[in-house]
Amino acid sequence: ATPTSTATVTPTITSTPTATPTLTVTPSITPTISTTPTVTPTLSLTAPFEFTLARAPYDRIDSVKGWDLAINSNQTQLYVADRRFGIHTYDISDIYHPVHTFSYYLSSLTENIDISNAYNFIVAANYANGTRILQTFNDSTRPYPSMKLMSTVFAFPDDYTERKLHTYSILSGDSRFIFTTDYYYGLLVYRLNLSDLSTTPILNGTLSYTDEYQDPTAPSPQSRLTRCYLSSDNNTLFAATNRGRLLIIDVSNPNTPNLLSNFDLGAGAGTMYGFAQDTVDSNIVYITHQNFGLYALNITDKTAPVILGSFARRGLSSLSFKE
């Protein structure tokens, strides 16, 4: 017999997992190992910058005695005032590996340097030989910039015949003037010829100062100005004495510097080495005194500064301010 229909069988599938699946995650980002240290090292002028070099038959550098420094605008060149020699330059393109590139002999007692990035020159105050103006330039025969001496300024008022010792020289914001403190005279203001730096700068203004701690009747009273700093608006000069006094001078007209106040910090004898103006409130300034420590002053009234606070710590010298 022939069957008339075919039976349909629906199978039932039973699936029992034999194991619980494990989720495996493969990271899609490969970690990068940086060779840059996370802690910025502190650079010492007597360690990474130490070198031996003969530059003159009567003088030899055994180590750099860093007294002051300046950095160019793109922060690739460091200029160091060596009190025993003159000026040294370093390539700091790689801040972890500074490279000594050039030295210029200026004799001993180079006290400080300041740089004009707009006009590519440096001023260097020398305790014995006045203030030097040096042009910085690119030398095609060398991979690094060089310097050459353009002029020296050592002018004083015609009636001044006492000793002459430049202790500090700084540039105005437009580089047209040099403000110089002289150890015996006081403040000297020189005008530069920016179109020809080989022209000797002209004595533009002066402010004689006699230290109150000295006998004003002595044959050669000593003012003993040791440092000077210019305000952010270029209108006020702060000059320090080695007797712990701060002179605030109006230099808005460089022809006629005007003493606004002669303020005693009350810390006694000692040089004020560091100065910084608050970048948020320009009426607040900070000063380091070598024998006392740090002072904060309010100079809203420049004729009567007020001490806001102090921190006693002997030996403080340099000072910088960061917001």
C-alpha positions as CSV (number, residue, x, y, z in Angstrom):
1,A,0.0,0.0,0.0
2,T,1.1,3.5,-0.8
3,P,1.0,6.0,2.2
4,T,-1.1,9.0,1.6
5,S,0.8,11.4,3.9
6,T,4.2,11.8,5.5
7,A,4.6,12.5,9.2
8,T,6.4,15.8,10.1
9,V,8.7,15.5,13.1
10,T,9.9,18.8,14.8
11,P,13.1,18.2,16.6
12,T,13.7,19.9,20.0
13,I,17.2,21.1,20.6
14,T,18.4,21.4,24.1
15,S,21.7,23.3,24.7
16,T,23.3,23.2,28.0
17,P,26.4,25.3,28.3
18,T,29.3,23.3,29.6
19,A,31.2,26.4,30.9
20,T,30.6,30.0,31.8
21,P,32.1,32.3,29.0
22,T,34.9,34.5,30.2
23,L,35.1,38.1,28.8
24,T,38.6,39.0,27.7
25,V,39.4,42.7,27.2
26,T,42.3,43.6,25.0
27,P,43.5,47.2,25.6
28,S,43.3,49.2,22.5
29,I,45.8,51.8,23.7
30,T,49.5,51.0,23.9
31,P,51.1,52.8,26.8
32,T,53.8,55.3,25.9
33,I,57.0,55.5,28.1
34,S,58.2,59.1,28.2
35,T,62.0,59.8,28.5
36,T,61.3,63.3,29.9
37,P,61.7,63.4,33.7
38,T,58.6,64.4,35.6
39,V,60.6,66.4,38.0
40,T,62.5,69.4,36.6
41,P,66.1,69.3,37.8
42,T,67.7,72.3,39.5
43,L,70.6,73.7,37.5
44,S,73.6,74.9,39.4
45,L,76.0,77.4,38.0
46,T,78.9,75.6,39.8
47,A,78.0,72.1,38.7
48,P,76.5,71.7,35.1
49,F,78.2,74.9,34.0
50,E,81.6,74.3,35.4
51,F,84.5,74.3,32.9
52,T,88.2,75.1,32.6
53,L,89.3,77.6,30.0
54,A,92.2,79.9,29.4
55,R,91.2,83.3,27.8
56,A,93.9,85.6,28.8
57,P,97.6,85.1,29.7
58,Y,97.0,86.8,33.1
59,D,93.7,85.1,34.0
60,R,92.5,81.6,34.0
61,I,89.0,80.3,34.7
62,D,88.9,77.3,37.1
63,S,85.2,77.5,37.6
64,V,82.4,80.0,36.8
65,K,81.6,82.4,39.6
66,G,78.0,83.2,38.5
67,W,77.0,86.6,39.8
68,D,74.0,87.4,37.5
69,L,72.3,86.1,34.5
70,A,70.0,87.0,31.6
71,I,68.0,84.9,29.1
72,N,67.1,85.9,25.5
73,S,63.4,86.3,24.5
74,N,63.1,82.8,23.0
75,Q,64.8,81.2,25.9
76,T,67.6,79.5,24.0
77,Q,70.6,81.5,25.1
78,L,71.7,82.0,28.7
79,Y,74.2,84.8,29.6
80,V,76.1,84.5,32.8
81,A,78.1,87.4,34.5
82,D,81.2,85.8,35.9
83,R,82.7,88.1,38.5
84,R,86.2,86.7,37.9
85,F,86.1,86.8,34.1
86,G,83.3,88.5,32.2
87,I,80.4,86.9,30.3
88,H,79.8,83.3,29.4
89,T,77.0,82.1,27.1
90,Y,75.2,78.8,27.1
91,D,72.8,77.2,24.6
92,I,69.8,76.1,26.7
93,S,67.6,74.8,23.8
94,D,67.8,71.6,25.7
95,I,67.4,72.8,29.3
96,Y,68.6,69.4,30.6
97,H,71.9,69.6,28.8
98,P,73.2,73.2,28.6
99,V,76.1,73.7,26.3
100,H,78.8,76.4,26.9
101,T,79.1,78.3,23.6
102,F,81.1,81.4,24.1
103,S,83.0,83.5,26.6
104,Y,84.0,87.2,26.5
105,Y,86.7,88.5,28.7
106,L,85.9,91.8,30.5
107,S,88.4,91.6,33.4
108,S,87.3,90.7,36.9
109,L,84.5,92.4,38.9
110,T,81.8,92.1,36.3
111,E,78.8,92.7,38.6
112,N,75.7,92.2,36.5
113,I,74.2,92.0,33.0
114,D,71.0,93.1,31.3
115,I,69.8,92.2,27.8
116,S,68.0,94.1,25.0
117,N,66.2,91.5,22.9
118,A,64.8,94.1,20.6
119,Y,68.2,95.5,19.6
120,N,70.4,92.4,20.3
121,F,72.9,93.9,22.8
122,I,74.0,93.4,26.4
123,V,75.0,95.9,29.1
124,A,77.4,94.7,31.8
125,A,78.4,96.7,34.8
126,N,82.0,96.4,35.9
127,Y,83.1,97.4,39.3
128,A,86.4,98.8,38.1
129,N,86.0,99.7,34.4
130,G,82.5,101.1,33.9
131,T,79.5,99.7,32.0
132,R,80.2,97.9,28.7
133,I,77.8,97.6,25.8
134,L,78.2,94.4,23.8
135,Q,76.5,93.5,20.6
136,T,75.2,89.9,20.1
137,F,75.3,88.6,16.6
138,N,75.2,85.4,14.6
139,D,78.6,84.4,13.3
140,S,78.6,82.4,10.1
141,T,81.8,80.6,11.1
142,R,80.3,79.3,14.4
143,P,77.2,77.4,15.2
144,Y,76.3,79.7,18.1
145,P,75.9,83.5,18.5
146,S,79.0,85.7,19.4
147,M,79.5,89.0,21.1
148,K,81.7,92.1,20.4
149,L,82.4,95.1,22.5
150,M,80.8,98.2,21.1
151,S,81.4,101.0,23.7
152,T,82.2,101.7,27.3
153,V,80.5,104.3,29.5
154,F,82.1,105.8,32.5
155,A,80.9,109.4,32.4
156,F,80.2,111.5,35.6
157,P,79.3,115.1,36.2
158,D,82.1,117.4,35.3
159,D,82.6,118.6,38.9
160,Y,82.8,115.0,40.3
161,T,86.4,113.9,40.9
162,E,86.1,111.1,43.5
163,R,86.3,107.4,42.9
164,K,84.1,105.8,40.3
165,L,82.7,102.2,40.7
166,H,79.7,101.0,38.7
167,T,77.9,98.3,40.8
168,Y,74.7,97.7,38.7
169,S,73.3,98.7,35.3
170,I,69.9,98.0,33.9
171,L,68.1,99.0,30.7
172,S,64.8,100.9,30.4
173,G,61.9,99.0,28.8
174,D,62.6,100.7,25.4
175,S,66.4,100.1,25.7
176,R,67.1,103.8,25.2
177,F,68.5,104.4,28.7
178,I,70.9,102.7,31.1
179,F,70.3,103.2,34.8
180,T,73.5,102.7,36.8
181,T,74.2,102.7,40.5
182,D,77.7,103.9,41.4
183,Y,79.2,102.8,44.7
184,Y,80.4,106.3,45.5
185,Y,78.3,108.8,43.6
186,G,74.7,107.5,43.4
187,L,72.5,107.1,40.4
188,L,73.6,107.8,36.8
189,V,71.4,107.7,33.8
190,Y,72.9,107.3,30.3
191,R,71.2,107.7,26.9
192,L,72.1,105.2,24.2
193,N,72.2,105.8,20.4
194,L,70.4,102.7,19.3
195,S,71.2,103.3,15.6
196,D,75.0,103.2,16.4
197,L,76.0,101.3,19.6
198,S,79.6,102.2,19.0
199,T,78.8,105.8,20.0
200,T,79.6,106.4,23.6
201,P,76.4,106.8,25.6
202,I,75.7,110.3,26.9
203,L,75.2,111.1,30.6
204,N,71.6,112.1,30.7
205,G,70.7,112.6,34.3
206,T,72.1,112.1,37.8
207,L,71.0,111.8,41.4
208,S,73.8,112.1,44.1
209,Y,73.1,110.3,47.3
210,T,75.0,110.4,50.6
211,D,74.4,107.5,53.0
212,E,73.0,108.8,56.3
213,Y,75.2,106.4,58.1
214,Q,78.3,108.1,56.8
215,D,79.8,111.4,58.0
216,P,78.5,114.0,55.5
217,T,81.5,116.2,56.4
218,A,84.0,113.6,55.4
219,P,86.2,114.4,52.4
220,S,84.7,111.6,50.3
221,P,81.2,110.6,51.6
222,Q,80.2,107.2,50.3
223,S,76.6,106.6,49.0
224,R,77.2,102.9,48.6
225,L,74.3,102.1,46.2
226,T,74.7,98.4,45.3
227,R,71.6,97.3,43.3
228,C,68.8,98.9,41.3
229,Y,65.5,97.6,39.8
230,L,63.0,99.2,37.4
231,S,59.2,99.0,37.9
232,S,57.0,97.3,35.4
233,D,55.8,100.6,34.0
234,N,59.4,102.0,33.8
235,N,58.5,105.0,35.8
236,T,60.0,104.1,39.2
237,L,63.5,102.9,40.1
238,F,64.2,101.0,43.3
239,A,67.8,101.4,44.5
240,A,69.3,99.5,47.4
241,T,72.2,100.4,49.7
242,N,74.5,98.1,51.7
243,R,73.0,99.6,54.8
244,G,69.6,98.1,54.4
245,R,67.9,101.2,53.0
246,L,65.6,101.3,50.0
247,L,65.5,104.4,47.7
248,I,62.4,104.9,45.6
249,I,63.1,107.2,42.7
250,D,60.8,108.7,40.1
251,V,62.5,108.2,36.7
252,S,59.5,109.0,34.5
253,N,61.7,111.8,33.2
254,P,65.2,110.3,32.9
255,N,66.7,113.7,32.6
256,T,65.8,114.6,36.2
257,P,65.5,111.6,38.6
258,N,63.6,112.6,41.7
259,L,64.1,110.9,45.1
260,L,60.6,110.1,46.5
261,S,61.6,108.2,49.7
262,N,64.6,106.9,51.6
263,F,63.2,103.9,53.5
264,D,64.9,102.1,56.3
265,L,63.9,98.4,56.4
266,G,65.1,98.2,60.0
267,A,67.3,95.2,59.3
268,G,70.6,96.9,59.8
269,A,73.7,96.7,57.5
270,G,73.4,94.3,54.6
271,T,72.7,94.4,50.9
272,M,69.3,93.9,49.3
273,Y,70.0,91.4,46.5
274,G,66.6,90.4,45.2
275,F,63.6,92.4,44.1
276,A,60.3,91.4,42.5
277,Q,57.1,93.3,41.8
278,D,53.8,91.5,42.3
279,T,52.4,90.7,38.8
280,V,48.8,91.0,40.1
281,D,49.1,94.1,42.3
282,S,52.0,96.3,41.3
283,N,51.8,98.2,44.5
284,I,53.2,95.1,46.4
285,V,57.0,94.5,46.1
286,Y,59.2,91.8,47.6
287,I,62.8,92.3,48.7
288,T,65.5,90.0,50.0
289,H,68.0,91.3,52.6
290,Q,71.1,89.2,52.9
291,N,71.3,89.4,56.7
292,F,67.6,89.2,57.5
293,G,65.4,87.5,54.9
294,L,62.3,88.4,52.9
295,Y,60.2,91.6,53.1
296,A,56.8,92.4,51.5
297,L,56.2,96.2,51.1
298,N,53.1,98.2,50.0
299,I,54.3,101.1,47.9
300,T,50.9,102.6,47.0
301,D,52.3,105.8,48.5
302,K,55.8,105.8,47.2
303,T,56.8,108.6,49.5
304,A,55.9,106.4,52.5
305,P,56.2,102.6,51.9
306,V,54.7,100.3,54.5
307,I,56.1,96.9,55.5
308,L,53.3,94.3,55.2
309,G,55.3,91.3,56.5
310,S,58.7,89.6,56.7
311,F,60.2,86.2,56.8
312,A,63.5,85.8,58.7
313,R,66.1,83.7,56.9
314,R,69.7,84.7,56.6
315,G,71.5,84.3,53.3
316,L,68.6,84.8,50.8
317,S,69.7,86.4,47.6
318,S,67.8,85.9,44.4
319,L,64.1,86.3,44.1
320,S,61.5,85.7,41.4
321,F,57.7,85.9,41.3
322,K,55.3,83.4,39.7
323,E,51.5,83.8,39.6
